[in-house]
Amino acid sequence: MKIRGSYSLTGLVFAGATLIVDQVQKAWTIAFFQSGETAKVTVAPFFDIVLVWNRGVSYGLFKQDSAAGQWLLIGFALAAALVLFLWLAHMQTRLSAAAVGLVIGGALGNAIDRMQYGAVADFFSFHVGSFYWYVFNLADVAIVAGVGALLYDSLKSSHKEAGNRA
């Protein structure tokens, strides 16, 4: 089984940086809101910073209040990170390795929250008038950006390969 590839270091650097930035931002923001000075910081007419504890997965789906449910979600995140780490050794481009690193770092960041707090800390709330989108954190941003970059890289690579066959 191959566990190190040409771009593994790139992926691991992105995973580590994502994890560190996510955890530092969460610690600072949680401390700020636990001081009790405010429940919401309005940054722009369409963007607030709040503290919401997500006991489920994306959009609060599959909410888990029991310890067993929380450990199931933690186990899933850790298993996903392990599979992605093994997949990282097979990345053929820096972009794909960086993308996988973003997803690994985001998954680990949210898993750490579940272990430490029993839920994931979310902060960023975009809205238009009274319509509020879901609240998310930097780990979620990294996961979405990583998946988007993987899709872009796969389409770009497929296009190059198709051009070489013609």
C-alpha positions in Angstrom: 0.0 0.0 0.0 1.4 3.3 -1.1 1.3 6.0 1.7 3.6 8.7 0.2 3.5 10.2 -3.2 5.0 13.1 -5.1 2.6 15.6 -3.7 1.9 14.2 -0.3 3.8 16.9 1.5 1.7 19.6 -0.3 -1.5 17.9 0.9 -0.2 17.5 4.4 0.9 21.2 4.6 -2.6 22.2 3.5 -4.2 19.8 6.0 -2.1 21.1 8.8 -2.5 24.8 7.9 -6.3 24.3 7.6 -6.5 22.5 10.9 -4.4 25.1 12.8 -6.3 28.2 11.3 -9.6 26.5 11.9 -8.9 25.7 15.6 -7.3 29.0 16.4 -10.3 30.9 14.9 -12.7 28.7 16.7 -11.0 29.1 20.1 -10.8 32.9 19.7 -14.5 33.2 18.6 -15.8 30.8 21.2 -14.0 32.7 23.9 -15.3 36.0 22.6 -18.9 34.8 22.7 -18.6 33.1 26.0 -17.5 36.4 27.5 -21.2 37.3 27.2 -20.8 40.7 25.7 -22.9 40.0 22.7 -24.8 37.2 20.9 -24.1 38.5 17.4 -21.6 40.7 15.6 -23.0 42.4 12.5 -20.2 42.6 9.9 -22.3 43.7 7.0 -26.1 44.0 6.2 -25.9 40.4 4.9 -23.3 38.8 7.2 -23.2 38.2 10.9 -20.8 36.3 13.2 -22.7 34.2 15.7 -22.0 31.1 17.8 -24.2 28.1 16.9 -23.5 24.5 18.1 -24.2 22.0 15.3 -24.8 18.5 16.7 -25.5 17.1 13.2 -23.7 17.2 9.9 -24.1 19.8 7.1 -27.2 21.9 7.5 -27.7 20.3 10.9 -28.9 17.0 9.3 -28.6 13.8 11.3 -28.6 15.7 14.6 -27.0 13.5 17.3 -27.7 14.3 20.9 -26.5 11.0 22.4 -22.8 10.2 23.1 -23.0 7.2 20.8 -24.3 9.4 18.0 -21.5 11.9 18.5 -18.9 9.2 18.5 -20.4 7.8 15.4 -19.9 11.2 13.7 -16.4 11.5 15.1 -15.5 8.0 13.8 -16.9 8.8 10.4 -14.9 12.0 10.2 -11.7 10.2 11.3 -12.3 7.3 8.9 -12.9 9.8 6.0 -9.6 11.7 6.9 -7.7 8.4 7.0 -9.1 7.3 3.5 -8.2 10.7 2.1 -4.7 10.5 3.6 -4.2 7.2 1.8 -5.7 8.7 -1.4 -3.3 11.6 -1.1 -0.4 9.4 -2.0 -2.0 8.9 -5.5 -2.5 12.6 -6.4 -1.1 13.5 -9.7 -1.2 17.3 -9.4 -0.4 19.9 -6.7 -3.9 21.2 -6.9 -5.5 17.8 -6.2 -3.1 17.3 -3.3 -3.9 20.7 -1.9 -7.6 20.1 -2.3 -7.4 16.7 -0.5 -5.4 18.4 2.2 -8.1 21.1 2.7 -10.8 18.3 3.1 -8.6 16.4 5.5 -7.9 19.5 7.6 -11.6 20.5 7.6 -12.8 17.0 8.6 -10.2 16.8 11.4 -11.1 20.3 12.6 -14.8 19.5 13.0 -14.0 16.1 14.5 -11.9 17.9 17.2 -14.8 20.1 18.0 -17.1 17.1 18.5 -14.5 15.5 20.8 -13.9 18.7 22.8 -17.4 20.2 22.9 -19.8 17.4 21.7 -20.8 19.6 18.8 -19.2 21.6 16.0 -18.9 25.3 16.5 -20.3 27.4 13.6 -20.0 31.1 13.2 -20.5 32.6 9.8 -24.1 33.5 9.0 -25.1 35.0 5.6 -28.6 36.3 5.0 -30.8 38.3 2.7 -33.5 40.1 4.7 -35.1 37.5 6.9 -33.8 34.6 4.8 -30.9 33.0 6.5 -28.5 30.5 4.9 -27.0 27.9 7.2 -24.2 28.9 9.7 -20.8 27.5 9.0 -17.1 27.6 10.0 -13.7 27.7 8.3 -13.5 23.9 8.3 -16.7 23.8 6.3 -15.2 26.4 3.9 -12.1 24.3 3.5 -14.1 21.1 2.8 -16.2 22.8 0.1 -13.2 24.6 -1.4 -11.3 21.3 -1.5 -14.1 19.4 -3.1 -14.6 22.2 -5.7 -10.8 22.2 -6.5 -10.9 18.4 -6.9 -13.8 18.7 -9.3 -12.0 21.5 -11.2 -8.8 19.5 -11.4 -10.5 16.4 -12.6 -12.3 18.3 -15.3 -9.1 20.1 -16.3 -7.1 16.8 -16.3 -9.8 15.0 -18.3 -9.8 17.8 -20.9 -6.1 17.6 -21.3 -6.2 13.8 -21.7 -9.0 14.0 -24.2 -7.0 16.6 -26.2 -3.9 14.3 -26.2 -6.0 11.4 -27.7 -7.2 13.5 -30.6 
